[in-house]
Amino acid sequence: MTKNSAKLDIDTRLPSFRASKKLTQQQLGEAIGVTRATIIAIENTGYNPSLDLAFRIARFFGVTIEDIFFLKHEGDVNAK
């Protein structure tokens, strides 16, 4: 990493999307091909998913990546 490439501070609305479908973390993980531990890590914002995984999550819910993931400093102005 270069001096100017700091890690982005990304937040997620994944718990809300998952709750809207009444899915457990296990069920969502199985549906998109990851473990429950990965879903937990994403929801606790300790883990930023790969672009591939972010697309799989967004496609599963029928929304854009930006609907689920956003930069913390931008706020939650697009909350669903």
Summary of the structure (lengths in Angstrom):
residues: 80
radius of gyration: 12.8
end to end distance: 34.2
largest distance: 42.6
contacts: 186
relative contact order: 0.23
helix: 51%
strand: 8%
